[in-house]
Amino acid sequence: MVENGWVTLFGEVEWDYQRQIASRIVRHLLGVTGVSDNIAITPKLSMNDVKDGVENALRRRAIADIDSISVMIQGEDVILDGVVHSWSERELAEHAAWGMPGVHQVINKIKVSI
């Protein structure tokens, strides 16, 4: 829907990156003054599958502190907690969580020990 240059996006996607791309593409069209992103992320997996997927992704990425990271699911959000030894490990864990379909928000509570 477009009204006075303001575009409102509706629909469903399986992945967050799809929602982000749609918003980014429309935002740069001539005459667009703003974008309201009402696209829903609708997973085809259960959130337990998402939890398992995040944990497996962390193992595949060979994060040294994998045993100190906990992955919790709250609704459609992934909550990461624990302690790692570097900022890159913290960012890898968050990236792994965002890489799963159906994740609406990643709450990264992982601390970096120095």
trRosetta pair geometry for C-beta under 8 A, 3 or more apart (Angstrom, degrees):
i j d omega theta_ij theta_ji phi_ij phi_ji
1 7 7.3 147 81 -156 49 50
1 8 4.5 -9 61 54 100 105
1 10 7.4 47 -2 -9 99 114
2 5 7.3 7 -173 -104 96 9
2 6 7.0 154 -155 75 55 44
2 7 5.3 -19 -100 -99 80 70
2 8 7.7 -165 -75 18 34 71
3 6 5.4 -26 69 60 74 96
3 8 7.6 13 13 -7 100 107
4 33 7.3 -41 129 34 75 135
5 31 5.5 -132 -118 161 91 72
5 32 5.9 151 -175 -139 77 25
5 33 3.6 56 129 2 125 106
5 34 7.1 79 120 20 87 72
6 32 7.8 95 -106 -159 21 67
6 33 5.9 -49 -69 68 65 94
6 34 4.7 -10 -120 65 84 98
6 35 7.5 -179 -164 -79 62 26
6 36 6.9 39 169 -12 102 100
7 26 5.2 -132 104 162 159 129
7 29 7.8 70 -39 48 150 126
7 32 5.5 -25 -12 -134 119 111
7 34 7.3 -172 29 94 67 49
7 35 5.0 -16 69 -111 97 74
7 36 7.3 -164 97 28 49 68
8 35 7.7 153 -90 -163 31 53
8 36 4.4 -11 -113 63 78 110
8 38 6.1 17 -180 7 92 119
9 22 5.9 128 -153 133 153 121
9 23 6.4 -117 9 -86 155 74
9 26 6.6 -180 -66 16 120 163
9 35 6.6 18 -13 -173 108 100
9 36 7.0 -170 22 89 69 58
9 37 5.3 -5 53 -124 117 54
9 38 6.0 174 82 40 60 69
9 39 5.2 -27 124 -43 111 99
10 38 5.2 -13 -94 87 65 110
10 39 6.7 155 -157 -84 15 58
11 22 8.0 -130 58 -161 129 171
11 39 5.3 -12 64 -123 78 87
11 40 7.3 -147 104 30 36 76
12 39 7.0 162 -94 -170 21 74
12 40 4.8 -26 -106 72 77 95
12 41 7.5 133 -158 -114 69 12
12 42 4.3 2 -169 4 121 126
13 18 3.9 -160 -175 96 146 130
13 19 5.3 -164 46 -56 138 78
13 22 7.5 -165 -45 -13 146 136
13 39 5.9 20 3 166 106 121
13 40 7.6 163 26 84 62 47
13 41 6.1 -35 75 -110 77 61
13 42 7.2 139 66 28 25 78
14 18 6.9 63 49 16 61 146
14 41 7.1 63 -171 -161 15 73
14 42 6.5 -57 -95 75 54 65
14 43 6.4 87 -153 -116 75 40
14 44 6.0 -18 -128 -10 123 99
14 101 4.5 -19 160 -149 93 123
14 102 6.9 -34 -169 -51 65 68
15 18 4.7 100 69 -3 87 103
15 19 7.5 -154 101 -3 53 83
15 41 7.2 -55 136 -138 3 107
15 101 5.2 -68 -80 -108 72 77
16 19 5.6 -55 -157 35 42 113
16 20 6.3 41 149 -20 72 106
16 41 6.0 -12 -77 -98 65 144
16 98 6.0 -77 51 -168 144 87
16 103 6.3 -51 -32 77 123 86
16 104 7.7 152 -85 -118 110 27
17 20 5.5 -53 -146 38 37 114
17 21 6.2 39 155 -22 68 104
18 21 5.9 -52 -145 34 29 110
18 22 6.5 32 155 -20 62 105
19 22 6.0 -55 -152 33 29 111
19 23 6.6 24 155 -14 63 108
19 37 6.6 91 175 -176 101 125
19 39 4.6 -179 -127 92 98 131
19 41 6.2 -69 -35 -70 139 94
20 23 5.9 -61 -152 39 30 109
20 24 6.1 28 154 -20 67 111
21 24 5.6 -57 -143 39 31 111
21 25 6.2 31 160 -22 67 106
22 25 6.1 -55 -147 33 26 109
22 26 6.5 16 160 -10 62 111
22 37 7.8 127 91 -129 102 103
22 39 6.2 95 70 -49 145 160
23 26 6.2 -64 -148 41 27 105
23 27 6.1 37 156 -34 64 111
23 35 5.5 139 -154 133 84 147
23 37 4.8 -21 -92 -90 128 125
23 39 7.5 -129 -50 11 98 129
24 27 5.7 -52 -146 25 27 119
24 28 7.2 10 164 -8 59 108
25 28 6.8 -78 -166 37 27 98
25 29 7.6 40 145 -41 62 97
26 29 5.8 -38 -161 -1 45 118
26 32 6.3 156 155 -119 73 162
26 35 5.6 118 99 -108 114 132
27 32 6.2 -160 -152 115 26 141
27 35 5.1 -77 -85 -16 82 139
28 32 7.3 17 41 52 7 131
29 32 4.7 79 67 -15 86 124
32 35 6.7 19 175 -59 124 90
41 76 7.4 150 85 167 109 139
41 101 7.7 -172 179 -175 103 63
41 102 6.0 151 142 -130 103 30
41 103 7.2 -50 136 65 153 35
41 104 5.6 -180 52 -89 129 73
42 102 7.0 -26 150 -107 18 81
43 46 7.8 162 114 -72 128 9
43 47 7.5 118 61 -72 159 62
43 50 6.8 -50 -141 -63 160 122
43 76 7.4 180 -7 -137 122 107
43 101 4.9 132 -126 127 84 90
43 102 2.2 0 -66 -80 124 129
43 103 7.8 74 -72 -27 124 45
44 101 6.4 -5 28 120 80 147
44 102 7.4 -146 18 -53 43 117
45 49 3.9 -117 180 86 112 135
45 50 5.7 137 105 -53 124 78
45 53 7.3 28 152 -21 167 140
45 100 7.6 -83 59 178 145 99
45 101 5.9 115 14 75 111 106
45 102 5.9 -134 54 1 88 143
46 49 4.8 104 56 2 73 100
46 50 7.3 -129 103 -4 44 85
47 50 5.0 -43 -150 31 45 120
47 51 6.5 53 149 -23 67 95
47 73 4.5 137 157 -177 116 149
47 75 7.7 -173 -97 135 160 20
47 76 6.7 -127 -93 -108 122 49
47 102 7.1 -134 -89 125 68 134
48 51 5.5 -45 -150 31 36 114
48 52 6.6 35 151 -14 64 103
48 73 7.2 -120 -78 18 43 159
49 52 5.7 -53 -148 40 34 111
49 53 6.1 38 151 -23 65 108
50 53 5.5 -55 -147 37 30 115
50 54 6.4 32 155 -20 65 102
50 73 6.5 110 80 -102 112 130
50 78 6.8 -125 141 -77 118 113
50 100 4.8 113 -147 152 86 143
50 101 7.4 -123 -99 68 101 58
50 102 5.8 -109 -78 74 135 117
50 103 6.4 151 -161 -66 136 89
51 54 6.0 -53 -149 33 29 108
51 55 6.5 25 154 -14 63 107
51 71 5.4 152 -152 121 80 116
51 72 7.7 -5 -118 -141 118 14
51 73 5.0 -88 -64 -36 113 119
51 78 7.5 168 -93 -120 65 98
52 55 5.8 -58 -148 40 31 110
52 56 6.2 30 155 -17 66 109
53 56 5.7 -56 -144 39 29 110
53 57 6.2 32 155 -21 65 106
53 100 4.8 126 101 -113 132 120
54 57 5.6 -54 -147 35 30 113
54 58 6.5 33 153 -21 63 103
54 71 4.9 162 97 -142 128 152
54 78 6.1 143 -71 -146 160 144
54 96 5.6 111 -150 129 70 100
54 97 5.0 27 -126 -100 126 67
54 100 5.7 -63 -63 -34 84 142
55 58 5.7 -52 -152 32 32 113
55 59 6.7 32 150 -17 63 103
55 71 5.5 -133 -64 22 87 146
56 59 5.6 -53 -151 35 36 112
56 60 6.3 37 151 -20 67 105
57 60 5.6 -52 -145 36 34 113
57 61 6.3 27 156 -15 65 108
57 96 3.8 162 116 -157 126 111
57 97 8.0 -171 70 -55 140 38
57 99 6.3 155 -134 69 161 130
57 100 7.4 -130 -15 -58 146 98
58 61 5.9 -60 -148 40 29 107
58 63 5.2 -51 -173 23 83 129
58 66 5.2 141 139 -126 111 100
58 69 6.3 -141 -156 77 157 144
58 71 7.7 -158 -13 -49 142 129
58 92 7.7 114 -123 126 69 99
58 93 6.0 26 -107 -115 111 78
58 96 5.4 147 -65 108 68 172
59 62 7.5 31 172 -73 38 38
59 63 7.8 -78 -85 30 23 86
59 66 6.0 77 -88 -142 61 156
61 92 5.3 173 153 173 151 127
61 96 6.3 -114 -9 -73 143 127
63 66 4.8 122 80 -65 94 83
63 69 7.1 10 112 -4 143 143
63 84 7.2 -55 179 -125 114 128
63 89 5.1 113 -148 -147 102 98
63 92 5.8 179 -85 96 114 133
63 93 6.4 60 -104 -67 165 89
64 84 7.7 115 68 -153 86 90
64 85 6.6 -32 80 30 127 121
64 89 6.7 -74 36 -102 85 141
65 68 4.6 -48 178 42 95 113
65 69 6.3 97 118 -30 89 96
65 82 7.1 160 144 138 114 125
65 83 6.9 -110 -174 102 143 57
65 84 4.2 -180 54 -119 153 73
65 85 6.0 162 -48 -2 129 85
65 89 5.8 75 31 165 112 153
66 69 6.0 -62 -151 29 35 109
68 82 4.5 138 138 -176 72 119
68 83 5.2 -61 154 58 134 72
68 84 6.7 168 83 -76 119 56
69 80 6.3 -19 -168 -164 103 95
69 81 7.3 145 -157 77 55 40
69 82 4.1 -138 -103 38 42 155
69 84 6.9 16 -66 -62 105 103
69 93 5.7 -146 -140 -124 153 143
69 110 6.4 -10 -119 -105 97 121
70 80 7.4 153 78 -156 53 45
70 81 4.8 -16 57 64 100 93
70 82 5.5 147 6 -51 72 106
71 78 6.5 -26 -162 -166 91 101
71 79 7.5 141 -161 75 42 54
71 80 6.2 -14 -103 -102 65 68
71 97 7.4 -177 -131 -96 110 108
72 78 7.4 140 75 -163 48 51
72 79 4.3 -22 66 63 100 105
72 80 8.0 -170 25 -72 75 25
72 81 7.0 18 2 5 113 112
73 77 7.3 147 -158 79 52 50
73 78 6.3 -28 -101 -104 65 60
73 79 7.5 -168 -78 18 16 84
74 77 5.0 -22 69 66 86 103
74 79 5.8 41 0 -19 113 120
75 104 7.7 -40 116 37 104 131
76 102 6.2 -117 -151 161 101 84
76 103 6.8 163 163 -138 79 30
76 104 4.2 62 113 0 114 116
76 105 7.5 89 103 20 80 77
77 103 7.3 74 -129 -160 31 75
77 104 5.9 -62 -75 65 67 93
77 105 4.4 -20 -117 67 100 93
77 106 7.2 173 -165 -86 76 24
77 107 6.0 37 168 -9 122 105
78 97 4.4 -165 98 -162 150 121
78 100 7.3 98 -50 48 147 132
78 103 5.4 -26 -10 -133 114 118
78 105 7.5 -167 31 94 64 51
78 106 5.1 -15 67 -115 100 73
78 107 7.2 -174 91 27 49 70
79 107 4.6 -15 -111 67 74 109
79 109 6.6 13 -177 4 88 115
80 93 5.4 131 -157 142 153 121
80 94 6.5 -123 21 -83 155 66
80 97 6.1 -115 -47 -47 120 148
80 106 6.8 15 -5 -177 110 95
80 107 7.0 -179 25 88 67 56
80 108 5.0 -3 57 -122 116 61
80 109 6.3 178 88 35 59 68
80 110 5.2 -30 128 -37 108 104
81 109 4.5 -6 -101 78 76 114
81 110 6.4 178 -143 -74 18 58
82 109 8.0 104 14 94 47 83
82 110 5.4 -9 62 -119 74 84
82 111 7.5 -140 107 30 35 74
83 110 7.0 162 -92 -165 21 71
83 111 5.0 -24 -107 70 76 93
83 112 7.5 144 -159 -104 67 14
83 113 5.2 44 179 -31 115 110
84 89 4.0 -154 174 100 143 128
84 90 5.4 -170 51 -60 137 75
84 93 7.2 -162 -45 -18 149 136
84 110 5.8 19 0 173 108 120
84 111 7.6 166 26 83 65 44
84 112 6.0 -33 74 -108 80 63
84 113 7.3 -174 84 15 28 83
85 89 6.5 61 51 16 63 147
85 112 7.2 61 -179 -158 11 74
85 113 6.0 -40 -104 61 56 91
86 89 4.8 100 63 2 84 99
86 90 7.2 -145 101 -3 50 86
86 112 6.6 -4 177 -142 7 113
87 90 5.4 -53 -153 36 40 116
87 91 6.2 37 151 -17 70 106
87 112 5.6 -13 -73 -95 62 155
88 91 5.7 -55 -146 40 33 110
88 92 6.2 38 153 -23 66 105
89 92 5.6 -50 -144 35 32 114
89 93 6.5 36 155 -22 63 102
89 112 7.9 139 59 -110 99 93
90 93 5.9 -55 -155 31 29 111
90 94 6.7 24 151 -14 63 106
90 108 6.9 97 178 176 93 128
90 110 4.8 -179 -129 99 91 126
90 112 5.7 -69 -38 -67 137 101
91 94 5.7 -54 -149 38 35 110
91 95 6.1 37 153 -21 68 107
92 95 5.6 -54 -144 38 31 113
92 96 6.3 36 154 -23 64 104
93 96 5.7 -52 -151 32 30 114
93 97 6.7 29 151 -18 62 104
93 108 7.2 130 97 -131 105 109
93 110 5.9 87 70 -33 150 162
94 97 5.7 -55 -154 34 34 112
94 98 6.5 29 153 -14 67 106
94 106 5.5 125 -153 134 81 145
94 108 4.7 -23 -90 -84 115 139
94 110 7.7 -131 -49 22 92 128
95 98 5.8 -56 -146 40 33 108
95 99 6.4 40 152 -31 63 107
96 99 5.6 -55 -153 27 30 118
96 100 7.7 35 152 -29 58 96
97 100 6.4 -52 -168 14 37 110
97 103 6.2 147 158 -139 77 162
97 106 4.4 119 108 -118 131 127
97 108 7.8 -175 34 -79 148 92
98 103 6.1 -142 -123 89 37 143
98 106 5.5 -76 -63 -25 81 141
100 103 5.1 86 76 -28 91 120
103 106 6.3 25 166 -60 130 86
